[in-house]
Amino acid sequence: MSEIWIVVIVVGATTVLFKATGPLFLARRTLPPRVLALVEVLAPAMLAALVVTQAVAGDRELVWDERLLGLGAGAAAVALRAPLLVVMVVAAATAALTLLLI
């Protein structure tokens, strides 16, 4: 088994353990309202940070290329309340066309 598969299995197992700890530790208790509000916005904030990082990250420098235009087009589609599939197609098509034309 290669090192990559070992890392994938370890990360997967760790993820399952982290997900299991919440219900085990909380049992039937509820979180305080302030903590619950933080938990509710944590996942979208992390996802947004990962998307932006992937859109403009290069080899130790910022890269402004077709990915950023695709991200912008996808954001515009979200702002117009398009379905998720449409958002993905708009973002991908914009990035692909930009790459083709530039």
Number of C-alpha atoms within 10 A of each C-alpha: 5 6 8 9 10 11 11 11 12 12 12 12 12 12 11 11 11 11 11 11 11 10 11 9 9 10 9 8 8 9 11 8 9 8 10 12 11 10 12 10 10 12 11 11 11 10 11 12 12 11 14 13 12 13 19 16 13 11 6 6 8 11 14 12 14 21 21 19 19 24 22 16 21 24 17 15 19 15 10 10 11 15 10 12 9 14 22 19 15 21 23 19 15 21 21 15 12 15 13 9 6 7
